[in-house]
Amino acid sequence: LQGRESTLAVTLDAMAYHTACVASGAARALIMADMPFGTSQVSPRETFAHAAQLMAAGAHMVKLEGGAAMAETIAFLTERGIPVCAHIGLTPQSVHQMGGYRVQGKSEQDAQRLLQDAQAVAQAGAGMVLLEAVPAALAAQVTAQLKVPTIGIGAGAGCSGQVLVLHDMLDIYPGKKARFVKNYMQGAGSIAAAIVNYVCEVKSGAFPAKEHSF
């Protein structure tokens, strides 16, 4: 949307602004605000201050990236009334460390590490776990082992729920699309119709299909 190649430049003030905009128009939806790069990779106390700014803007939950290494921070936030969604698998804020946007958990060792991350964040109090770019079978295994819901993006149909980036599913972004993206504007008469089609396909299990999974 901003013409950038990654999410690394997003600021806390910008995220708070967008959160407030969404909150002003969303009557029933759970509003989850992403914690920008640099706002959760600090001490738990500093992270709480950043998360509190997003909650004050209208968020009902914050999402932070990272697995077992973030367990202490997740516990600190949840113990103080801030619901947390933990984002594991492909974490876009670590894209340079990961060597690009690559599927995570393909080897047995990496799969075990991801399973451990999922258990660690859930035990720390995460109310939801987002799995990105993870083999479908592994994501289904994670979902079966956790008592909290999982949300998949490029993680197969075995997750509790699904999410796509709006500008990807509406074919607004001009760049190369990830394998797990489906263009819902194709054949739709309006943006509203495209979103309704997406919701229907997720509920029916038609999306994601095998061609959208790893």
C-alpha positions as CSV (number, residue, x, y, z in Angstrom):
1,L,0.0,0.0,0.0
2,Q,2.9,2.4,0.8
3,G,5.1,1.1,-1.9
4,R,7.6,-0.6,0.4
5,E,9.0,-4.1,0.0
6,S,8.7,-5.1,3.6
7,T,6.9,-4.1,6.8
8,L,10.1,-3.0,8.6
9,A,9.6,0.7,8.1
10,V,6.1,0.8,9.7
11,T,6.1,3.0,12.8
12,L,4.1,2.6,16.0
13,D,2.3,6.0,15.5
14,A,1.3,4.9,12.0
15,M,-0.1,1.6,13.3
16,A,-2.0,3.3,16.1
17,Y,-3.5,5.7,13.5
18,H,-4.7,2.8,11.3
19,T,-6.0,0.9,14.3
20,A,-8.0,3.9,15.3
21,C,-9.4,4.2,11.8
22,V,-10.5,0.6,11.8
23,A,-11.9,0.8,15.3
24,S,-14.1,3.8,14.3
25,G,-15.9,1.7,11.7
26,A,-15.8,-1.9,13.0
27,A,-18.8,-2.6,15.2
28,R,-18.4,-6.3,15.9
29,A,-15.0,-7.5,14.6
30,L,-12.1,-8.5,16.8
31,I,-9.5,-5.8,16.1
32,M,-5.9,-7.1,16.1
33,A,-3.1,-4.6,15.7
34,D,0.4,-5.7,14.6
35,M,3.3,-4.5,16.7
36,P,5.8,-2.9,14.3
37,F,9.4,-3.9,14.1
38,G,11.4,-2.6,17.1
39,T,8.4,-2.3,19.4
40,S,8.3,-5.9,20.7
41,Q,12.0,-6.7,20.3
42,V,12.7,-4.8,23.5
43,S,12.1,-5.5,27.2
44,P,8.7,-6.8,28.3
45,R,8.0,-3.5,30.1
46,E,8.8,-1.4,27.0
47,T,6.8,-3.8,24.9
48,F,3.8,-3.3,27.3
49,A,4.0,0.5,26.8
50,H,4.0,0.1,23.0
51,A,1.1,-2.4,23.1
52,A,-0.9,-0.2,25.5
53,Q,-0.7,2.6,22.9
54,L,-2.3,0.2,20.3
55,M,-5.0,-0.9,22.8
56,A,-5.8,2.8,23.6
57,A,-6.2,3.3,19.8
58,G,-8.9,0.7,19.7
59,A,-7.2,-2.7,19.4
60,H,-8.7,-5.7,21.2
61,M,-5.5,-7.8,20.8
62,V,-1.9,-7.2,19.6
63,K,0.1,-9.5,17.4
64,L,3.8,-9.9,17.8
65,E,6.3,-12.0,15.9
66,G,8.4,-14.7,17.5
67,G,8.2,-18.1,19.3
68,A,9.7,-19.3,22.5
69,A,12.0,-16.3,22.7
70,M,8.9,-14.1,23.1
71,A,7.3,-16.2,25.8
72,E,8.4,-14.0,28.7
73,T,7.1,-10.9,26.9
74,I,3.8,-12.6,26.0
75,A,3.3,-13.6,29.7
76,F,4.1,-10.1,30.8
77,L,1.5,-8.6,28.5
78,T,-1.3,-11.1,29.1
79,E,-0.8,-10.9,32.9
80,R,-1.5,-7.2,32.6
81,G,-4.6,-7.4,30.5
82,I,-3.3,-7.3,26.9
83,P,-4.5,-10.2,24.8
84,V,-1.7,-11.5,22.5
85,C,-1.6,-13.3,19.2
86,A,1.8,-14.9,18.6
87,H,3.0,-15.0,14.9
88,I,5.3,-18.0,14.2
89,G,6.6,-19.7,11.0
90,L,7.6,-17.1,8.4
91,T,7.9,-13.9,10.4
92,P,8.2,-10.9,7.9
93,Q,10.1,-8.7,10.4
94,S,12.9,-11.3,10.3
95,V,12.9,-11.6,6.5
96,H,16.5,-10.6,6.1
97,Q,17.7,-13.0,8.8
98,M,15.6,-15.8,7.2
99,G,17.1,-15.1,3.7
100,G,13.8,-14.1,2.1
101,Y,10.2,-15.1,2.2
102,R,10.6,-18.9,2.5
103,V,8.5,-21.7,3.8
104,Q,9.4,-22.6,7.4
105,G,9.4,-26.0,9.1
106,K,10.3,-28.1,6.1
107,S,13.0,-30.1,7.8
108,E,12.3,-32.4,10.7
109,Q,14.5,-30.2,13.0
110,D,12.8,-27.0,11.9
111,A,9.4,-28.7,12.3
112,Q,10.2,-29.7,15.9
113,R,11.4,-26.2,16.6
114,L,8.1,-24.7,15.3
115,L,6.1,-27.2,17.4
116,Q,8.1,-26.1,20.5
117,D,7.5,-22.5,19.6
118,A,3.8,-23.0,19.4
119,Q,3.6,-24.8,22.7
120,A,5.8,-22.1,24.4
121,V,3.7,-19.1,23.2
122,A,0.4,-20.9,24.1
123,Q,1.7,-21.8,27.6
124,A,2.8,-18.2,28.0
125,G,-0.7,-17.0,27.5
126,A,-1.1,-16.3,23.8
127,G,-4.8,-16.4,23.0
128,M,-4.2,-17.1,19.3
129,V,-1.3,-18.4,17.2
130,L,-0.8,-17.2,13.6
131,L,1.0,-19.7,11.3
132,E,2.6,-18.2,8.1
133,A,4.1,-20.2,5.3
134,V,4.1,-23.5,7.1
135,P,3.6,-27.0,5.5
136,A,-0.1,-27.9,5.7
137,A,0.5,-31.1,7.6
138,L,2.7,-29.4,10.2
139,A,0.2,-26.6,10.7
140,A,-2.6,-29.2,11.2
141,Q,-0.4,-30.9,13.8
142,V,0.2,-27.6,15.6
143,T,-3.6,-26.9,15.6
144,A,-4.4,-30.3,17.0
145,Q,-1.9,-29.9,19.9
146,L,-3.0,-26.4,21.0
147,K,-6.0,-25.4,23.0
148,V,-6.1,-22.0,21.5
149,P,-7.1,-21.3,17.8
150,T,-4.6,-21.1,15.0
151,I,-4.9,-18.7,12.1
152,G,-3.2,-19.8,8.8
153,I,-1.8,-17.8,6.0
154,G,-0.1,-20.2,3.6
155,A,-0.5,-22.9,6.2
156,G,-3.1,-25.2,4.7
157,A,-6.8,-25.9,5.5
158,G,-6.1,-27.5,8.9
159,C,-5.9,-24.3,10.9
160,S,-8.8,-23.0,13.0
161,G,-9.2,-20.0,10.7
162,Q,-7.6,-18.2,7.7
163,V,-6.3,-14.7,6.8
164,L,-5.0,-13.1,3.6
165,V,-3.6,-9.6,3.1
166,L,-6.5,-7.6,1.7
167,H,-4.5,-5.9,-1.1
168,D,-3.3,-9.4,-2.3
169,M,-6.7,-11.0,-2.4
170,L,-8.1,-8.0,-4.2
171,D,-5.2,-8.0,-6.7
172,I,-4.2,-4.5,-5.9
173,Y,-0.6,-5.2,-5.2
174,P,1.2,-5.3,-8.6
175,G,4.1,-7.5,-7.6
176,K,4.5,-11.3,-7.7
177,K,1.9,-13.0,-5.5
178,A,2.7,-15.7,-3.0
179,R,1.5,-19.2,-3.8
180,F,-1.1,-19.1,-1.0
181,V,-2.8,-16.0,-2.4
182,K,-6.0,-16.3,-4.5
183,N,-7.4,-13.3,-6.5
184,Y,-10.9,-12.9,-5.3
185,M,-11.6,-9.9,-7.5
186,Q,-11.5,-12.1,-10.6
187,G,-15.2,-12.7,-11.5
188,A,-16.4,-10.5,-8.7
189,G,-18.5,-7.4,-9.5
190,S,-17.3,-5.4,-6.5
191,I,-14.9,-5.4,-3.6
192,A,-17.7,-6.3,-1.2
193,A,-18.6,-9.3,-3.4
194,A,-15.0,-10.5,-3.5
195,I,-14.8,-10.4,0.3
196,V,-18.1,-12.3,0.7
197,N,-16.7,-14.9,-1.7
198,Y,-13.6,-15.3,0.4
199,V,-15.5,-15.6,3.6
200,C,-17.8,-18.3,2.0
201,E,-14.9,-20.3,0.7
202,V,-13.1,-20.3,4.0
203,K,-16.2,-21.4,5.9
204,S,-17.0,-24.1,3.3
205,G,-13.4,-25.3,3.3
206,A,-12.9,-24.6,-0.4
207,F,-10.1,-22.2,0.5
208,P,-7.3,-22.8,0.9
209,A,-7.1,-25.6,-1.7
210,K,-4.0,-27.7,-2.3
211,E,-2.7,-25.3,-4.8
212,H,-2.6,-22.6,-2.1
213,S,-0.8,-24.8,0.4
214,F,2.7,-26.2,0.9
